[in-house]
């Protein structure tokens, strides 16, 4: 009986323990409009997990290297008051492939852009897939 109780408590403990992933992947077959969706949703946050608005999030097909010219900017969006940006990539990936695609957060300066990302999300994106994560900024 004692062993059964210990086994039960161990099982409950293992089930209740979870880890928080920084990336969530949701795969859907159809969006509400009836067509398939390939979407990347990003939330810009600081190291204290507070959302950050006004950051320019850019998508590239090459890795961004600090103190180097930026690769070709494929898309850019500005984070809203909730720190969120969303990229609908269904048409783009149909013509250009699944990636990998690199996402970085910037602030606009008088000299251009200042790279602010601490984390650097990179994704392969396929049709019908929604990728969701955060970009942590300085």
PLY file of the C-alpha trace (Angstrom):
ply
format ascii 1.0
element vertex 138
property float x
property float y
property float z
element edge 137
property int vertex1
property int vertex2
end_header
0.00 0.00 0.00
2.86 2.34 0.86
4.50 1.68 -2.52
1.24 2.39 -4.30
0.88 5.72 -2.47
4.47 6.71 -3.31
3.94 5.72 -6.95
0.73 7.77 -7.09
2.38 10.85 -5.56
5.35 10.54 -7.89
3.05 10.29 -10.91
1.02 13.32 -9.82
4.21 15.31 -9.23
5.62 14.45 -12.65
2.38 15.32 -14.41
2.04 18.64 -12.61
5.61 19.71 -13.40
5.79 21.58 -16.69
8.36 23.70 -18.42
7.55 26.96 -20.11
8.75 26.94 -23.70
9.73 30.20 -25.34
8.31 28.93 -28.61
4.85 27.60 -29.28
3.93 25.93 -32.52
0.33 25.64 -33.63
-0.49 23.90 -36.87
-3.79 24.62 -38.53
-5.32 23.40 -41.75
-7.37 26.47 -42.57
-7.66 30.04 -41.42
-10.98 31.76 -40.82
-10.95 33.03 -44.39
-10.90 29.46 -45.72
-7.35 29.48 -47.07
-4.31 27.90 -45.48
-2.15 30.15 -43.34
1.58 30.31 -42.78
2.01 32.86 -40.03
4.76 34.00 -37.68
3.52 35.84 -34.56
6.13 37.60 -32.44
5.91 39.53 -29.19
8.64 42.05 -28.44
9.53 41.98 -24.73
12.35 43.23 -22.54
14.35 41.07 -20.12
11.66 41.68 -17.47
9.01 40.26 -19.85
7.31 43.65 -20.30
5.92 44.10 -23.81
7.59 46.75 -25.95
5.83 48.82 -28.61
7.41 50.77 -31.45
10.13 48.24 -32.30
10.65 47.46 -35.97
10.75 43.69 -36.48
12.37 42.63 -39.73
12.44 39.30 -41.52
15.52 38.17 -43.44
16.58 35.07 -45.35
20.11 35.37 -43.97
21.45 35.75 -40.45
21.99 39.33 -39.28
25.51 39.99 -38.05
26.27 42.90 -35.76
28.42 45.66 -37.31
27.75 44.26 -40.81
25.41 45.61 -43.50
21.90 44.24 -43.17
20.89 41.44 -45.52
17.94 42.12 -47.80
14.88 43.01 -45.69
12.05 40.73 -46.80
9.35 42.20 -44.53
9.16 44.64 -41.67
6.45 45.50 -39.17
6.30 47.74 -36.10
5.26 46.22 -32.78
1.86 47.46 -31.60
0.88 48.65 -28.10
0.84 44.99 -26.97
4.33 44.42 -28.39
2.95 42.16 -31.13
3.70 41.77 -34.82
2.32 39.18 -37.21
3.71 38.10 -40.57
1.38 36.33 -43.03
3.85 34.35 -45.13
1.60 31.94 -47.06
2.07 33.59 -50.47
5.74 34.33 -49.83
6.73 30.76 -48.91
4.74 29.37 -51.84
7.06 31.34 -54.16
10.30 31.39 -52.15
10.42 28.24 -50.03
10.22 27.44 -46.32
13.33 29.28 -45.16
14.98 29.38 -42.71
13.86 32.92 -41.96
15.52 35.17 -39.40
13.71 37.77 -37.28
15.33 40.73 -35.52
14.06 43.77 -33.61
15.40 47.26 -34.29
14.86 50.84 -33.21
15.09 53.61 -35.78
17.92 56.08 -35.17
19.08 59.18 -37.01
21.71 57.00 -38.72
19.38 54.15 -39.72
18.58 51.23 -37.44
19.93 49.99 -34.13
19.85 46.21 -33.60
18.13 45.67 -30.25
17.47 41.90 -30.24
18.97 39.76 -27.50
17.27 36.65 -28.86
17.21 35.87 -32.57
14.23 33.72 -33.62
14.80 31.59 -36.70
12.09 29.50 -38.33
11.36 27.12 -41.13
7.79 28.02 -42.08
5.46 25.65 -43.92
1.99 26.11 -45.30
-0.74 25.84 -42.66
1.69 26.45 -39.80
1.56 29.21 -37.19
4.80 29.92 -35.32
4.65 32.00 -32.14
7.49 33.22 -29.94
9.02 36.32 -28.36
11.96 38.52 -29.24
13.75 39.79 -26.15
15.25 43.25 -26.62
17.85 45.30 -24.73
0 1
1 2
2 3
3 4
4 5
5 6
6 7
7 8
8 9
9 10
10 11
11 12
12 13
13 14
14 15
15 16
16 17
17 18
18 19
19 20
20 21
21 22
22 23
23 24
24 25
25 26
26 27
27 28
28 29
29 30
30 31
31 32
32 33
33 34
34 35
35 36
36 37
37 38
38 39
39 40
40 41
41 42
42 43
43 44
44 45
45 46
46 47
47 48
48 49
49 50
50 51
51 52
52 53
53 54
54 55
55 56
56 57
57 58
58 59
59 60
60 61
61 62
62 63
63 64
64 65
65 66
66 67
67 68
68 69
69 70
70 71
71 72
72 73
73 74
74 75
75 76
76 77
77 78
78 79
79 80
80 81
81 82
82 83
83 84
84 85
85 86
86 87
87 88
88 89
89 90
90 91
91 92
92 93
93 94
94 95
95 96
96 97
97 98
98 99
99 100
100 101
101 102
102 103
103 104
104 105
105 106
106 107
107 108
108 109
109 110
110 111
111 112
112 113
113 114
114 115
115 116
116 117
117 118
118 119
119 120
120 121
121 122
122 123
123 124
124 125
125 126
126 127
127 128
128 129
129 130
130 131
131 132
132 133
133 134
134 135
135 136
136 137
